[in-house]
């Protein structure tokens, strides 16, 4: 059975590309150090695409704090 062809718009393609690199070295990042044990961790930047699962979870968490 042949699958139907899907033509994505430029915006849709950009969103998929952004989500594919979300929280990876491709998006850049920073080193964060724990003030208690001085362990260093690399924290990668999100894609900021509202449809991305990682972005949605972080957005909800940031809104529920405080």
CORRA-V629614 format. One record per run of one state. SS is the DSSP state (H for helix, E for strand, C for the rest). FROM is the first residue (numbers start at 1). LEN is the number of residues. If there is no record, write none. Layout:
ss | from | len
SS | FROM | LEN
SS | FROM | LEN
This chain:
ss | from | len
C | 1 | 9
H | 10 | 11
C | 21 | 4
H | 25 | 3
C | 28 | 1
E | 29 | 5
C | 34 | 6
E | 40 | 5
C | 45 | 8
H | 53 | 12
C | 65 | 2
